[in-house]
Amino acid sequence: MHLSVLSGKDCPYNARMLGIVLSTIAFFVAGFFIRRYLDEIGIPKTMVRGMMVFVLALAVAYGVAFVVGWFSGK
């Protein structure tokens, strides 16, 4: 365990790692739900649809990382 976690001090490393972990989880969750929504409305599976899912999920992941960074004060 990192020393600052044990001592209770603020550490930018912890905030960065939390941002990476949460944004990675958000990317896969958003990709799943966006893909599921596009299946429900009947959009055919093409390269454009795959790129759209990727870009939208990436935007969600960036948003989560921004919010984590904002709350951590970095």
Rosetta blueprint (number, residue, H / E / L):
1 M L
2 H L
3 L H
4 S H
5 V H
6 L H
7 S H
8 G L
9 K L
10 D L
11 C L
12 P H
13 Y H
14 N H
15 A H
16 R H
17 M H
18 L H
19 G H
20 I H
21 V H
22 L H
23 S H
24 T H
25 I H
26 A H
27 F H
28 F H
29 V H
30 A H
31 G H
32 F H
33 F H
34 I H
35 R H
36 R H
37 Y H
38 L H
39 D H
40 E H
41 I L
42 G L
43 I L
44 P L
45 K L
46 T L
47 M H
48 V H
49 R H
50 G H
51 M H
52 M H
53 V H
54 F H
55 V H
56 L H
57 A H
58 L H
59 A H
60 V H
61 A H
62 Y H
63 G H
64 V H
65 A H
66 F H
67 V H
68 V H
69 G H
70 W H
71 F H
72 S H
73 G L
74 K L
